[in-house]
């Protein structure tokens, strides 16, 4: 009986370590996703800014 209990406790300990590792990986990936979203927003803003300038230049050239 004690052997089974020790085996189950060892298995539970290993599963807890794996769960903690997966939580760490998830946290890291969430941080990566936040950085990608930030970069995407930044590039989108830059594109919009360039688009406004391009349209203004086109309007001036047509006038």
HELIX and SHEET records of a PDB file:
HELIX    1   1 UNK A    2  UNK A   62  1                                  61    
END                                                                             
